[in-house]
Amino acid sequence: MARDLEYTRNIGIMAHIDAGKTTTSERILFYTGKTHRIGETHDGAATMDWMVQEQERGITITSAATTTFWRYRDNTYHINLIDTPGHVDFTVEVERSLRVLDGAIATFCAVGGVEPQSETVWRQADKYNVPRIAYINKMDRAGADFLNVVNEIKEKLGANPVPIVLPIGSEDQFKGIVDLISNKAIIYFDDKNVRDNFTLEEVPADMKDEVDEWRGKLIEAIAEYNDELLEKFFDNPDSITEDEIINTVRKATVGMTIIPITCGSSFKNKGIQYLLDAVVRYLPSPLDIGTTHGLDKNCNEAERKPDVKDPFCALVFKIATDPYVGRLAFIRVYSGRLNAGSYVFNSRSDRKERVARLYQMHSNKQNPIDFVEAGDICAAVGFKDLRTGDTICDEKHVITLESMSFPEPVIGLAVEPKTQKDLDKLGIALGKLSEEDPTFTVKTDHDNGQTIISGMGELHLEIIVDRLKREFGVEINQGAPQVNYKEALKSAAEHREVFKKQTGGRGKFADIIVEIGPADTKETLGLQFVDHVKGGNIPREYIPSIEKGFKMAMVNGPLAGYPIEGMKVVLKDGSFHPVDSDSLSFEICARAAFRHAASKVSPVLMEPVMSLEVVTPEEYMGDVIGDLNKRRGQITGMEQKATARVVKAKAPLSEMTGYVTVLRTITSGRATSTMEFSHYDEVPANLAKEIVEKSGTRKGDADLDE
């Protein structure tokens, strides 16, 4: 019998590093009865952090999925939960998880408040329109300030935070919460072994006025969704029922008008049961999210309802390699039903694939299941050619869902196996790792034959190298980290290129007049190709070859062979020879045109610039700022946070290698920093000259003469 989707929640936990996501996940598993013992991150025993590297470092590297159940008001809710990493180097895990989730718990530290990565994950959730509730964790820590974090969520994230609870005490005096909806106090007692570690009491007398004030603010915030509620609030506040408020808060949350805010201390087991109640009360079910839109075979709009009776359709959001079952494809099912052993259609490759087995995931453990239905998240085995972002569907009802966009890697590393016999093993291992992680790329440098692996940061590459050694048994030598530069064009120029080759018999001929220059906007990536040829001077069938030639030329920029991010080419005119012209002639002609016009279009070198936030005690401020200035850093802001100072800056990635170690040294280990990619910027001329000389002229001219 089909499950009632009204009682399904697909949720994720997202936050900055160390806000307590995994600790919160462990408590959720314990209080829902999924585990019988609480696993602690600092002991390396957390269920959701199953990788050796995660347990050693106490951080989350890969998003882990699990399924659990929560009983609320005589109904059992089916919760698919994904715990995501906080570190910016693993941002791909958050991106792909949010693409397939219906709701999210945004976790904040009661002391740190809204931190840089909080802003990043918030933007990712906005991008995919994911309704969320906020959970302010670590209320027991010194410096915890609930209302200050609420204010930061409003100011820094531009959200509309609405507390549905108030904390009773804070720091070491934090003992519970007041539920503004039921007007009851929930007092927690310390007992790790029982699941009902709280008592319901009346609101403390000294908090009555504050509770009334915030309850009023809550009702005002949701009143646009229920006019009767506001009337009752002014006429007779006591006549408002709990269910009326809950239903209205739910509508406002699903409509993304408000962010309900709750709080607790996950480590001290306070506030988790209330958080689970809030998840099932306010976050949407697949039915609330409604119809999923995509494109059919003819690129017309198609839609699927979250219904078992609709044709099957699902999105592959993650590929993982398991040592026992092989390649696992994590899928979110949007409609229909899929049985283990049946066939599905991959709309990207236009091929049928067999699903050998289906699994319900619990961290890195798989529980076999016979089928999966609309609204579910599971893992499948048996696919031959499946990538992250692929749509699998019913062959008779083809649909392609919106995929995901991933940031490009910003830092590279040259690697080679320590022994020649490991060469093949290294190739296979890197292939598997790049298949799992779309932000990890592998390429071969044509000049020196080196294998270059690229990722989102030093930690990302460090983990990859560690995994090569432990999971695949490949020992490698590695070079110094290399920054992934790009090139850009500053001005436009017109150029005529004639390509002729006469070797007796049929020759080669192509003639084009083009204008080459920067793309119309900085956001334009790749080639912007405009065809202005009139009167058939160049036959239509050769135009795509010209475009292809310029696309290939962009891979090796004119300065130092780095790729060009965005470029505009206007094809104005040209001519052809009825016998000697062909597609290849025009393709080669386009590549030669780019090479010869390069000097006219003022090419410049671009480098990745990082956003940096350093939290340091006051006495080290001068040293921190002095060090950043040496690294070509630009200070963009400073603010006070409790007893520490927060320095915000933008600095080139090339100058930030090993920064964490230097920062620890100059602040006696008392400062912390977070860094994430911001944008590409022009390299100063004197440095650009050095970089160009170092990299030699890697222009790849040789292949033009093939």
C-alpha positions as CSV (number, residue, x, y, z in Angstrom):
1,M,0.0,0.0,0.0
2,A,1.4,3.5,-0.9
3,R,2.6,5.5,2.0
4,D,0.8,8.7,2.9
5,L,3.3,11.4,1.7
6,E,1.7,13.9,4.1
7,Y,3.8,12.2,6.8
8,T,7.1,12.3,4.9
9,R,9.9,14.9,5.5
10,N,13.0,15.1,3.4
11,I,15.3,17.4,5.4
12,G,18.9,18.4,5.8
13,I,21.0,20.0,8.5
14,M,23.2,22.9,7.2
15,A,25.5,25.3,9.0
16,H,28.9,26.8,9.4
17,I,31.8,24.6,10.7
18,D,31.4,23.7,14.4
19,A,27.8,24.9,14.8
20,G,26.9,21.4,15.9
21,K,25.3,19.8,12.9
22,T,26.6,16.2,13.4
23,T,26.0,16.4,17.2
24,T,22.4,17.5,16.5
25,S,22.0,14.6,13.9
26,E,23.3,12.1,16.5
27,R,20.7,13.3,19.0
28,I,17.9,13.1,16.4
29,L,18.9,9.5,15.7
30,F,18.9,8.7,19.5
31,Y,15.6,10.4,20.3
32,T,13.8,8.9,17.3
33,G,15.0,5.4,18.5
34,K,17.3,4.8,15.4
35,T,20.4,4.4,17.7
36,H,20.5,3.2,21.3
37,R,23.6,5.1,22.2
38,I,24.6,8.7,21.5
39,G,27.8,8.9,19.3
40,E,30.0,11.9,20.0
41,T,31.9,13.8,17.3
42,H,34.9,14.5,19.6
43,D,35.2,10.8,20.4
44,G,35.2,9.9,16.7
45,A,32.1,7.8,17.3
46,A,29.4,9.8,15.5
47,T,27.2,7.5,13.3
48,M,26.9,10.1,10.5
49,D,30.7,10.7,10.4
50,W,31.7,7.3,9.2
51,M,34.8,8.1,7.2
52,V,38.1,7.5,9.0
53,Q,39.2,11.1,8.0
54,E,36.0,12.5,9.6
55,Q,36.5,10.6,12.8
56,E,40.1,11.6,13.1
57,R,39.5,15.3,12.4
58,G,36.1,15.7,14.0
59,I,34.6,17.3,10.9
60,T,32.1,16.2,8.3
61,I,33.5,15.6,4.8
62,T,30.7,13.8,2.9
63,S,27.0,14.2,3.4
64,A,25.4,11.2,5.1
65,A,21.8,10.1,4.6
66,T,19.6,8.2,6.9
67,T,15.9,7.4,7.4
68,T,14.2,7.5,10.8
69,F,10.7,7.9,12.3
70,W,9.2,10.4,14.8
71,R,5.9,9.9,16.5
72,Y,3.8,13.1,16.8
73,R,0.2,13.4,17.8
74,D,-0.7,9.7,17.0
75,N,1.0,9.9,13.6
76,T,4.4,8.4,12.7
77,Y,6.4,10.6,10.4
78,H,9.0,9.2,8.0
79,I,12.1,11.4,8.1
80,N,14.8,11.2,5.4
81,L,17.7,13.2,7.0
82,I,20.9,14.4,5.4
83,D,23.8,15.7,7.5
84,T,26.0,18.0,5.4
85,P,29.5,19.3,5.9
86,G,30.2,22.9,7.1
87,H,33.6,23.4,5.6
88,V,33.6,25.4,2.4
89,D,36.0,22.9,0.7
90,F,33.1,20.4,0.6
91,T,30.4,22.9,-0.5
92,V,29.4,20.5,-3.3
93,E,27.9,18.2,-0.7
94,V,25.6,21.0,0.6
95,E,24.7,22.1,-2.9
96,R,23.6,18.7,-4.2
97,S,21.8,17.8,-0.9
98,L,19.7,21.1,-1.0
99,R,18.8,20.4,-4.6
100,V,16.8,17.4,-3.6
101,L,15.5,18.3,-0.1
102,D,12.1,19.7,0.7
103,G,13.2,21.5,3.9
104,A,16.3,22.3,6.0
105,I,17.3,22.9,9.6
106,A,19.8,25.9,9.6
107,T,21.9,25.5,12.7
108,F,23.6,28.5,14.3
109,C,26.0,28.7,17.2
110,A,24.5,30.9,20.0
111,V,28.0,32.5,20.5
112,G,29.3,32.7,16.9
113,G,25.9,33.7,15.4
114,V,25.8,34.1,11.6
115,E,29.3,33.1,10.3
116,P,30.7,33.2,6.7
117,Q,29.7,29.6,5.8
118,S,26.2,30.2,7.3
119,E,25.8,32.9,4.6
120,T,27.0,30.5,1.9
121,V,24.6,27.7,2.8
122,W,21.8,30.2,3.2
123,R,22.3,31.5,-0.3
124,Q,22.4,27.9,-1.6
125,A,19.0,27.2,0.1
126,D,17.6,30.4,-1.4
127,K,18.8,29.3,-4.8
128,Y,16.7,26.1,-4.6
129,N,13.8,27.7,-2.7
130,V,14.2,25.4,0.3
131,P,11.9,26.4,3.3
132,R,13.8,26.2,6.6
133,I,13.6,26.5,10.3
134,A,16.5,27.8,12.4
135,Y,18.0,26.1,15.4
136,I,20.3,28.1,17.7
137,N,22.6,25.6,19.3
138,K,25.1,25.8,22.1
139,M,22.9,27.8,24.4
140,D,25.0,26.4,27.3
141,R,28.2,28.0,26.1
142,A,29.8,31.2,27.7
143,G,28.7,34.2,25.7
144,A,25.5,32.6,24.3
145,D,23.0,35.2,23.3
146,F,19.7,34.0,21.7
147,L,18.2,37.4,20.7
148,N,21.5,38.6,19.2
149,V,21.6,35.6,16.8
150,V,18.0,36.3,15.9
151,N,19.0,39.8,15.0
152,E,22.0,38.7,13.0
153,I,19.8,36.3,11.0
154,K,17.6,39.3,10.1
155,E,20.4,41.7,9.3
156,K,23.1,39.5,7.7
157,L,20.8,37.0,5.9
158,G,17.9,39.3,5.1
159,A,15.5,36.8,6.5
160,N,12.4,37.2,8.6
161,P,13.3,35.3,11.8
162,V,10.4,34.6,14.2
163,P,11.2,32.9,17.5
164,I,8.7,30.2,18.5
165,V,10.5,29.6,21.8
166,L,12.4,31.7,24.3
167,P,15.4,30.2,26.3
168,I,15.1,29.9,30.1
169,G,18.5,31.1,31.2
170,S,21.7,30.9,29.1
171,E,25.3,29.8,29.5
172,D,25.6,27.4,32.5
173,Q,22.2,28.5,33.6
174,F,20.4,27.3,30.5
175,K,17.8,24.8,31.7
176,G,15.0,24.8,29.1
177,I,12.7,26.7,26.7
178,V,9.3,28.4,26.8
179,D,7.1,27.3,23.9
180,L,5.4,30.5,22.8
181,I,2.7,28.5,21.0
182,S,1.5,26.4,23.9
183,N,2.6,28.9,26.6
184,K,4.3,26.2,28.5
185,A,7.9,25.9,29.9
186,I,9.9,22.8,28.9
187,I,12.5,22.1,31.6
188,Y,15.3,19.6,30.8
189,F,17.1,17.4,33.3
190,D,20.5,15.7,32.8
191,D,20.0,12.0,31.9
192,K,21.6,10.8,28.7
193,N,19.9,7.4,28.8
194,V,16.2,8.4,28.8
195,R,14.3,9.7,25.8
196,D,11.8,11.8,27.8
197,N,14.4,14.0,29.7
198,F,12.1,16.9,30.3
199,T,9.0,18.1,32.3
200,L,6.3,20.5,31.2
201,E,5.7,23.4,33.6
202,E,4.1,26.8,33.8
203,V,6.0,29.8,32.4
204,P,8.4,31.2,35.1
205,A,6.8,34.3,36.7
206,D,9.8,36.5,35.9
207,M,9.4,35.7,32.1
208,K,5.6,36.3,31.7
209,D,5.9,39.8,30.2
210,E,8.7,38.8,27.8
211,V,6.7,35.7,26.7
212,D,3.6,37.8,26.1
213,E,5.6,40.3,24.0
214,W,7.2,37.7,21.8
215,R,4.0,35.7,21.4
216,G,2.4,38.9,20.1
217,K,5.3,39.4,17.7
218,L,4.8,35.7,16.5
219,I,1.1,36.2,15.8
220,E,1.7,39.5,14.0
221,A,4.3,37.9,11.8
222,I,2.0,35.1,10.6
223,A,-1.2,37.2,10.6
224,E,-1.2,37.7,6.8
225,Y,-1.8,34.0,6.4
226,N,-4.8,34.0,8.8
227,D,-7.0,37.1,9.3
228,E,-9.2,35.5,11.9
229,L,-6.1,35.0,14.1
230,L,-5.2,38.7,14.2
231,E,-8.8,39.6,15.0
232,K,-8.8,37.1,17.9
233,F,-5.5,38.4,19.1
234,F,-6.8,41.9,19.5
235,D,-10.3,41.0,20.7
236,N,-9.7,37.9,22.9
237,P,-6.1,36.5,22.9
238,D,-7.1,33.6,25.1
239,S,-9.5,32.2,22.4
240,I,-6.6,31.5,20.1
241,T,-6.0,27.7,19.9
242,E,-2.6,26.1,19.6
243,D,-3.6,24.3,16.4
244,E,-4.5,27.7,14.7
245,I,-1.1,29.0,15.4
246,I,0.7,25.8,14.3
247,N,-1.2,25.6,11.0
248,T,-0.6,29.3,10.3
249,V,3.2,29.1,11.1
250,R,3.4,26.1,8.8
251,K,1.8,28.0,5.9
252,A,4.1,30.9,6.4
253,T,7.2,28.6,6.7
254,V,6.3,26.7,3.5
255,G,5.6,30.0,1.8
256,M,9.1,31.1,2.9
257,T,7.7,34.2,4.5
258,I,9.2,33.5,8.0
259,I,11.9,31.4,9.5
260,P,10.7,29.8,12.8
261,I,13.5,29.9,15.4
262,T,14.0,27.4,18.1
263,C,17.0,26.8,20.4
264,G,18.8,24.3,22.6
265,S,22.0,22.6,23.5
266,S,22.5,19.4,21.4
267,F,25.6,18.3,23.4
268,K,23.6,18.6,26.7
269,N,20.5,16.9,25.1
270,K,18.3,19.9,25.5
271,G,15.8,21.1,22.8
272,I,16.0,18.1,20.4
273,Q,12.6,16.6,20.9
274,Y,11.0,20.1,20.4
275,L,13.2,20.6,17.2
276,L,11.8,17.2,15.9
277,D,8.2,18.4,16.6
278,A,9.0,21.7,14.7
279,V,10.3,19.7,11.8
280,V,7.1,17.7,11.4
281,R,4.9,20.6,12.2
282,Y,6.4,23.3,10.0
283,L,8.7,21.9,7.3
284,P,6.9,20.8,4.0
285,S,6.1,17.3,2.9
286,P,6.6,16.3,-0.8
287,L,2.9,17.2,-1.2
288,D,3.4,20.7,0.0
289,I,6.3,21.2,-2.5
290,G,3.9,19.9,-5.2
291,T,4.5,19.5,-8.9
292,T,8.1,19.1,-10.3
293,H,8.9,20.7,-13.6
294,G,11.2,19.6,-16.3
295,L,11.5,19.3,-20.1
296,D,10.3,16.4,-22.3
297,K,12.1,15.0,-25.4
298,N,11.0,18.0,-27.6
299,C,12.1,20.5,-25.0
300,N,8.5,21.4,-24.1
301,E,7.7,21.8,-20.4
302,A,6.7,18.6,-18.6
303,E,5.6,18.1,-15.0
304,R,5.3,15.3,-12.5
305,K,3.1,15.2,-9.4
306,P,4.4,13.6,-6.1
307,D,2.2,10.6,-6.8
308,V,2.8,6.9,-7.2
309,K,0.4,6.8,-10.1
310,D,2.4,9.4,-12.2
311,P,5.2,8.0,-14.5
312,F,8.4,7.4,-12.6
313,C,11.0,10.2,-12.5
314,A,14.0,10.7,-10.2
315,L,17.2,12.8,-9.9
316,V,20.6,11.4,-9.2
317,F,22.2,13.7,-6.7
318,K,25.3,11.8,-5.7
319,I,27.5,9.0,-6.8
320,A,29.5,7.1,-4.1
321,T,31.9,4.1,-4.3
322,D,31.3,1.5,-1.6
323,P,34.0,-1.2,-1.2
324,Y,31.4,-4.0,-0.9
325,V,28.5,-3.0,-3.2
326,G,30.4,-0.9,-5.8
327,R,28.9,2.3,-7.3
328,L,26.0,3.7,-5.3
329,A,23.8,6.2,-7.0
330,F,21.8,8.3,-4.5
331,I,18.4,9.2,-6.0
332,R,15.5,11.4,-5.0
333,V,12.2,10.1,-6.4
334,Y,9.8,12.8,-7.5
335,S,7.0,10.6,-8.9
336,G,6.0,7.0,-9.6
337,R,7.4,3.8,-8.3
338,L,10.6,1.9,-9.0
339,N,11.1,-1.8,-8.3
340,A,14.5,-3.4,-7.7
341,G,15.6,-5.3,-10.8
342,S,13.6,-3.1,-13.3
343,Y,14.8,-0.8,-16.1
344,V,14.9,3.0,-16.2
345,F,15.8,5.5,-18.9
346,N,18.6,8.0,-18.5
347,S,17.5,11.2,-20.3
348,R,21.1,12.5,-20.7
349,S,22.6,9.4,-22.4
350,D,19.3,8.3,-24.1
351,R,20.0,4.8,-22.8
352,K,18.2,2.2,-20.7
353,E,19.8,1.2,-17.4
354,R,19.0,-1.7,-15.1
355,V,18.5,-1.1,-11.4
356,A,19.9,-4.3,-9.8
357,R,19.3,-3.4,-6.1
358,L,17.7,-0.6,-4.1
359,Y,18.9,0.4,-0.6
360,Q,17.6,2.6,2.2
361,M,20.7,4.3,3.6
362,H,21.8,4.6,7.2
363,S,25.1,6.5,7.1
364,N,27.4,4.1,5.3
365,K,25.2,1.0,5.9
366,Q,22.7,-0.2,3.3
367,N,19.4,-1.9,4.1
368,P,18.0,-3.6,1.0
369,I,14.5,-2.6,0.0
370,D,12.2,-4.0,-2.8
371,F,10.9,-0.7,-4.2
372,V,10.9,3.0,-3.8
373,E,8.1,5.5,-4.3
374,A,7.5,9.2,-4.9
375,G,8.9,11.4,-2.2
376,D,11.6,9.0,-1.2
377,I,15.4,9.2,-1.1
378,C,17.4,6.0,-1.6
379,A,20.5,4.5,-3.1
380,A,20.6,2.2,-6.2
381,V,23.2,-0.2,-7.5
382,G,23.8,-1.7,-11.0
383,F,24.0,1.4,-13.2
384,K,26.7,1.5,-15.9
385,D,26.7,5.1,-16.9
386,L,25.2,7.5,-14.4
387,R,26.5,10.9,-13.3
388,T,25.6,13.4,-10.6
389,G,22.7,15.5,-12.0
390,D,21.2,12.9,-14.3
391,T,17.5,12.4,-14.6
392,I,16.2,8.7,-14.7
393,C,12.6,8.2,-15.7
394,D,10.1,6.0,-17.4
395,E,11.1,5.3,-21.1
396,K,7.6,6.0,-22.4
397,H,7.4,9.4,-20.5
398,V,10.8,11.0,-20.8
399,I,11.6,14.1,-18.7
400,T,14.8,16.0,-17.9
401,L,14.8,17.8,-14.5
402,E,16.9,20.8,-13.7
403,S,20.4,19.7,-12.8
404,M,22.9,21.3,-10.4
405,S,25.6,23.8,-10.9
406,F,28.9,23.3,-9.2
407,P,31.7,25.8,-8.5
408,E,35.0,25.3,-10.5
409,P,38.1,24.1,-8.6
410,V,40.5,26.9,-7.6
411,I,43.7,25.1,-6.6
412,G,45.7,22.3,-8.1
413,L,48.4,19.8,-7.2
414,A,50.8,17.7,-9.3
415,V,50.8,14.0,-8.3
416,E,52.6,10.9,-9.3
417,P,52.7,7.4,-7.9
418,K,55.8,6.5,-5.9
419,T,56.2,3.2,-7.9
420,Q,55.6,2.6,-11.5
421,K,53.3,-0.4,-10.7
422,D,50.9,2.0,-9.0
423,L,50.3,4.0,-12.2
424,D,47.2,2.1,-13.3
425,K,45.9,2.0,-9.7
426,L,46.2,5.8,-9.5
427,G,44.3,6.3,-12.7
428,I,41.4,4.1,-11.6
429,A,41.3,5.7,-8.1
430,L,41.3,9.3,-9.5
431,G,38.6,8.3,-11.9
432,K,36.4,7.0,-9.1
433,L,37.0,10.1,-6.9
434,S,36.3,12.6,-9.7
435,E,33.1,10.7,-10.4
436,E,32.0,11.0,-6.8
437,D,32.9,14.7,-6.5
438,P,32.1,17.2,-9.3
439,T,34.3,19.8,-7.7
440,F,37.4,17.5,-8.0
441,T,39.0,17.4,-11.5
442,V,41.9,15.5,-12.9
443,K,43.9,16.5,-16.0
444,T,47.2,15.8,-17.7
445,D,49.6,18.7,-18.4
446,H,50.5,18.2,-22.1
447,D,53.9,19.9,-21.7
448,N,55.4,17.7,-19.0
449,G,53.0,14.8,-18.8
450,Q,52.2,15.6,-15.1
451,T,48.9,14.6,-13.6
452,I,47.2,17.6,-12.0
453,I,44.4,17.2,-9.5
454,S,42.3,20.3,-8.7
455,G,39.9,21.0,-5.9
456,M,38.2,23.7,-3.8
457,G,41.0,24.2,-1.3
458,E,44.1,22.8,0.5
459,L,42.0,20.7,2.9
460,H,40.0,19.2,0.0
461,L,43.2,18.0,-1.7
462,E,44.7,16.8,1.5
463,I,41.6,14.6,2.1
464,I,41.8,13.3,-1.5
465,V,45.5,12.4,-1.1
466,D,44.7,10.7,2.2
467,R,41.9,8.7,0.6
468,L,44.2,7.6,-2.3
469,K,46.5,6.1,0.3
470,R,43.9,4.5,2.6
471,E,41.1,3.4,0.4
472,F,43.0,2.6,-2.8
473,G,46.4,1.8,-1.4
474,V,48.2,4.2,-3.7
475,E,51.3,6.0,-2.3
476,I,52.0,9.3,-4.2
477,N,54.5,12.0,-4.4
478,Q,53.0,15.5,-4.6
479,G,54.2,18.9,-5.8
480,A,53.5,22.3,-4.3
481,P,49.9,23.5,-4.6
482,Q,49.2,25.4,-7.8
483,V,46.6,28.2,-8.2
484,N,44.1,27.7,-11.1
485,Y,44.6,31.0,-13.0
486,K,42.4,32.1,-15.9
487,E,42.8,34.6,-18.7
488,A,40.4,37.3,-19.8
489,L,40.3,39.7,-22.8
490,K,40.1,43.5,-22.0
491,S,39.4,44.9,-25.5
492,A,37.8,43.9,-28.8
493,A,39.5,43.8,-32.2
494,E,38.5,42.9,-35.7
495,H,40.6,40.3,-37.5
496,R,40.7,38.5,-40.9
497,E,42.1,35.0,-41.1
498,V,42.7,33.1,-44.3
499,F,43.7,29.5,-44.1
500,K,45.1,27.9,-47.3
501,K,46.9,24.6,-47.8
502,Q,47.7,23.3,-51.3
503,T,49.4,20.0,-51.5
504,G,48.4,18.9,-54.9
505,G,44.9,17.4,-55.4
506,R,42.3,18.7,-53.0
507,G,43.6,21.4,-50.6
508,K,42.2,23.3,-47.6
509,F,40.7,26.7,-47.7
510,A,38.8,28.9,-45.2
511,D,38.4,32.7,-44.9
512,I,36.7,34.5,-42.0
513,I,36.4,38.0,-40.7
514,V,35.6,38.1,-37.0
515,E,35.5,40.5,-34.1
516,I,37.0,39.0,-30.9
517,G,36.5,40.6,-27.5
518,P,35.3,40.2,-23.9
519,A,31.8,38.8,-23.2
520,D,29.0,41.3,-22.7
521,T,28.8,40.6,-19.0
522,K,31.2,39.4,-16.4
523,E,28.8,36.6,-15.5
524,T,28.9,35.1,-19.1
525,L,30.9,31.9,-19.0
526,G,32.2,30.2,-22.1
527,L,31.8,31.4,-25.6
528,Q,29.2,33.9,-26.7
529,F,29.1,33.3,-30.5
530,V,27.1,35.7,-32.8
531,D,26.7,34.9,-36.5
532,H,26.2,38.0,-38.7
533,V,27.1,36.4,-42.1
534,K,24.8,37.5,-44.8
535,G,24.0,36.1,-48.3
536,G,25.6,32.7,-47.9
537,N,29.3,34.0,-48.0
538,I,30.0,31.1,-45.7
539,P,27.7,28.1,-46.1
540,R,25.5,27.4,-43.0
541,E,27.0,23.9,-42.4
542,Y,30.5,25.4,-41.7
543,I,29.3,27.9,-39.0
544,P,29.2,25.3,-36.2
545,S,32.8,24.3,-37.0
546,I,33.9,28.0,-36.6
547,E,32.2,28.1,-33.2
548,K,33.8,24.8,-32.2
549,G,37.3,26.1,-33.3
550,F,36.9,29.2,-31.0
551,K,35.6,27.0,-28.2
552,M,38.7,24.8,-28.4
553,A,41.0,27.8,-28.6
554,M,39.6,29.2,-25.3
555,V,41.0,26.2,-23.5
556,N,44.5,27.6,-23.9
557,G,44.7,31.4,-23.4
558,P,47.2,33.5,-25.4
559,L,49.3,34.6,-22.3
560,A,50.3,31.5,-20.4
561,G,47.9,28.8,-21.7
562,Y,45.3,29.1,-18.9
563,P,41.7,28.8,-20.0
564,I,39.6,31.9,-20.9
565,E,36.5,32.2,-18.8
566,G,34.3,34.3,-21.1
567,M,34.7,35.6,-24.7
568,K,32.5,37.1,-27.4
569,V,33.1,36.3,-31.1
570,V,31.1,38.0,-33.8
571,L,31.4,36.3,-37.2
572,K,31.0,39.2,-39.7
573,D,31.9,37.8,-43.1
574,G,34.2,35.5,-45.0
575,S,34.4,33.3,-48.1
576,F,34.8,29.7,-49.1
577,H,36.1,27.6,-52.0
578,P,33.6,25.2,-53.6
579,V,36.1,22.3,-53.7
580,D,38.8,23.0,-51.0
581,S,36.6,24.2,-48.2
582,D,35.3,21.8,-45.5
583,S,34.4,21.8,-41.9
584,L,37.9,21.1,-40.6
585,S,39.3,24.0,-42.6
586,F,37.0,26.5,-40.9
587,E,37.7,24.9,-37.5
588,I,41.5,25.3,-37.9
589,C,41.0,28.8,-39.4
590,A,39.0,29.8,-36.3
591,R,41.7,28.5,-33.9
592,A,44.4,30.3,-35.9
593,A,42.3,33.6,-36.0
594,F,42.2,33.5,-32.2
595,R,45.9,33.0,-31.9
596,H,46.8,35.7,-34.3
597,A,44.3,38.2,-32.9
598,A,45.4,37.6,-29.3
599,S,47.9,40.5,-29.1
600,K,45.2,43.0,-30.3
601,V,42.6,42.1,-27.6
602,S,44.8,42.9,-24.5
603,P,44.8,39.6,-22.7
604,V,45.2,39.7,-18.9
605,L,45.8,37.1,-16.2
606,M,43.1,36.5,-13.6
607,E,43.5,34.9,-10.2
608,P,41.0,33.5,-7.7
609,V,40.3,35.9,-4.8
610,M,39.1,34.5,-1.5
611,S,36.8,36.0,1.2
612,L,38.4,35.7,4.5
613,E,37.1,36.1,8.1
614,V,39.5,36.0,11.0
615,V,38.2,36.0,14.6
616,T,41.1,37.1,16.9
617,P,41.6,38.5,20.4
618,E,42.0,42.3,20.4
619,E,45.7,42.2,21.3
620,Y,46.6,40.5,18.0
621,M,44.6,42.7,15.7
622,G,47.7,44.7,14.5
623,D,49.7,41.5,13.7
624,V,46.7,39.9,11.8
625,I,46.1,43.0,9.7
626,G,49.8,43.5,9.1
627,D,50.1,39.9,7.9
628,L,47.1,40.3,5.6
629,N,48.5,43.5,4.0
630,K,51.7,41.5,3.2
631,R,49.6,39.0,1.4
632,R,47.9,41.6,-0.8
633,G,44.8,41.4,1.3
634,Q,42.2,44.2,1.4
635,I,40.4,44.7,4.7
636,T,36.6,45.0,3.9
637,G,35.3,45.3,7.4
638,M,35.9,44.9,11.2
639,E,33.4,44.3,14.0
640,Q,33.3,43.4,17.6
641,K,31.9,40.0,18.6
642,A,31.8,39.3,22.4
643,T,35.4,39.7,23.6
644,A,37.0,39.1,20.1
645,R,37.4,41.2,17.0
646,V,36.3,40.0,13.6
647,V,38.4,41.0,10.6
648,K,36.9,40.6,7.1
649,A,39.1,40.7,4.1
650,K,39.6,39.7,0.4
651,A,42.9,38.2,-0.5
652,P,44.4,36.3,-3.5
653,L,44.5,32.5,-3.1
654,S,48.1,32.4,-4.3
655,E,49.2,34.3,-1.2
656,M,47.1,32.3,1.3
657,T,48.9,28.9,1.1
658,G,49.6,27.7,4.7
659,Y,47.8,30.7,6.2
660,V,46.2,28.7,9.0
661,T,49.7,27.7,10.4
662,V,51.0,31.3,10.2
663,L,47.8,32.7,11.9
664,R,48.2,30.2,14.7
665,T,51.9,31.3,15.2
666,I,51.2,35.1,15.3
667,T,48.2,34.7,17.6
668,S,49.6,31.9,19.9
669,G,46.9,29.6,18.5
670,R,44.0,31.9,19.7
671,A,42.6,33.1,16.4
672,T,40.4,31.2,13.9
673,S,39.9,31.8,10.2
674,T,37.4,30.8,7.5
675,M,38.0,31.2,3.8
676,E,35.8,30.7,0.8
677,F,36.1,31.5,-2.9
678,S,34.8,35.0,-3.8
679,H,35.6,35.9,-7.4
680,Y,38.4,36.2,-10.1
681,D,40.4,39.4,-10.3
682,E,43.1,40.7,-12.5
683,V,46.7,39.9,-11.4
684,P,48.9,43.0,-11.0
685,A,51.1,43.5,-14.1
686,N,54.5,42.8,-12.4
687,L,53.3,39.5,-10.9
688,A,51.5,38.5,-14.1
689,K,54.8,38.8,-15.9
690,E,56.5,36.5,-13.5
691,I,53.7,33.9,-13.7
692,V,53.7,34.0,-17.5
693,E,57.5,33.5,-17.6
694,K,57.3,30.6,-15.1
695,S,54.6,28.7,-17.0
696,G,56.4,29.2,-20.3
697,T,54.4,29.6,-23.4
698,R,51.9,26.7,-22.9
699,K,49.9,27.9,-25.9
700,G,49.4,24.5,-27.5
701,D,50.4,25.8,-30.9
702,A,51.5,22.4,-32.1
703,D,48.0,21.0,-32.5
704,L,47.1,23.8,-34.9
705,D,49.5,22.4,-37.5
706,E,48.0,18.8,-37.3
